[in-house]
Amino acid sequence: MSPSPPLARPSVDVRGLVHCFDAPAGPITVLDQVELTVAHGEHVAVVGRSGSGKSTLLSLLGGLERPQDGSVDVLGRDLGAATRDELAQFRADELGFVFQHFGLLDTLTARENLELAGTLAGQGRGERRDRADRLLDAVGIAHRRDHAPPALSGGERQRVGIARALMNEPRLVLADEPTGNLDDDSAQDIAELLASMPRQTGATVVTVTHDRTLAARADRIVELRAGAIVETAPHRGPRR
Amino acid sequence: MNLHDSAVLAARNAVRRPGRVVLTVLAVALATTLLTALVTIARTAETRVLDQVAEGGPVSGISVIPAEPTADQADQDLTSGGEFRPIDDGTVDAIRALDPVAEVLPVVSTPVFVVRAERVDGSRVDGFRERMVGVDTSRPARIPVTPLAGRLPAPGSTVDVAVTESFLKRLGLERTDADTVLGTELEVAAGRIRSAEDGPGTRSGDTSIQGRWRRLTIVGVVAQGAGSGQLVVSVDLARQNWEWTTSGIDAGDELGASPSPYAGLFVVARGIDNVGPARDAITGVGYASSAPENLIASVDNYLGVVEIVLAAVGLIALVVAAIGIANAMLAAIRERRREIGVLKALGARDRDILRIFVLEAAVLGLAGGVLGTLLGNLAARVVGAVVNGYLADQALPGVALVFPLEVVIGGIVGPTLVAAIGGAIPAWKASRISPREAVNTA
């Protein structure tokens, strides 16, 4: 898989981001004046306690919801100005998602789950099948490609999830607590896979996690507390 | 995401909850069964009733009588002719050449003596006068003669005869005894009047009656509206007898033979819409006609209403089933919010989600429709068998089940469409689910 050409602008450029949720007792500010820049090919881990706004930040970076104030510029696109269809197309073409709950469709086999992502990205039948097989092989799960997710272990499911995230050769991979439902050994393997992703694919990776071990493998750690970035660990620069 | 991929995904999703799917499909299938069976029974009843009204002939049949038309006869169902006017081969050719006319079948009626007839117990019935009706039995579907037992006389046969129910009564038999007379024989004579000097006869005085005898075998019992008479034979046999009778010195008058070679014509118009134009054209040729067109139209309208009412009952059931599908879909969507969010996170557009769920509902409708159509066919057959059993007990002709192609197509396409419509609102709700659901941990 050849890395995409570098961008002139950073992969992620968030400015003055404010996001609130309505609650019976009044609006709750989840993100407050967040500023974040992620360079192309960088692996950033976003850490913080539950309710600190990590997942909301990830949703906004992935165009899963719109910013209420401030700007979210991802891969050179202002997500706040895009239509629903444009955002869907952007996700299909440019982004890869890895979920804590794996997000696999139980009615499809591992290979079909990958092919579904290829379908949504507009890939032809042959192309998506070849790519699915290659990726399943790359994450070490080729022998389980015809099994449905319920027949796979947690670690195997997350490998399928990671392989699926790479089906469209994304330039940005967003991982939401990717080791949250895994045992230690599996978490270790998945952390390894994610950490190697920028090097192997050239993709930028933003991982939201509680897992300090996983976070330690990132190029940079950003900590969110009560909706604001309070600490950024020393920048080591993207691994090459 | 293209239609094929959406359909595959929808089909996979449709079977993920087997219990719910079975119940939903069953509801659709039962509704479709009801709809299909009711419409089939209504159609069969319609065909049967129209057949009865047309007395076994085609609904576009017209009777032409040997009389001139009166001013308004062409607008009436019943025969009301004017002055006598014989029907001969020239008339047949003239009417056959008319545009709205598809076919012309001559009917011959001639007086005969039934010289010997035996009851089943062997006792004999005294001879009596009767009329013999000759029809073209090579076109059984085109003539108003319906076999109740046995068969029609073979075309051109001079030995086969079919008798009517009234004839059975003369033998002291009921309709239920029809089978018992099949194969028994009748001796029938056509008479002609001649002068006494010409030879011996059955009558003294200036004239005598000379008979031509035939031994006929009863091959069937029929209900017939082709002409007046209780003996139905081939048109050739009747014509031979008519020619014999009318060759007498009185031209058959004393024995009651009509001077018209044909007692009437049975004309088949090119469809029921052409009955009126055909009757007008026959009037133009100079003959009175009758057809049950107004009665058929009234009966047809009435049966149409019955069919609509029965179909409405089935449709209501189908709508209830569609509500069941909508309910099942809403439950499925509630359970699959995260999955829908994941699909959107992967790039599915609102319309992709809409299409997947509409197709999913349509798949349930299709399955229910196919199953229901099969069950409806089966139910109609069972009802048909029960009805035919009853009719057979009453010595009435059975009912042939009418299962039109449009009922099959409607029984499959209808539930599929209704289900898709029923699933549209849940599908729309699904399409509006936020992709944010993909990262919700709840």
Interface residues (C-beta under 8 A of the other chain):
Chain A: S55 L58 S59 G62 G63 L64 E65 R84 D85 A88 Q89 R91 A92 D93 F97 F99 Q100 H101 G103 L105 D106 T107 L108 L116 A117 T119 L120 A121 R164 N168 D176 E177
Chain B: M1 N2 D5 L9 R12 N13 V15 R16 R338 E339 G341 V342 L343 K344 A345 L346 G347 A348 R349 D350 D352 S434 P435 R436 A438 V439 N440 T441
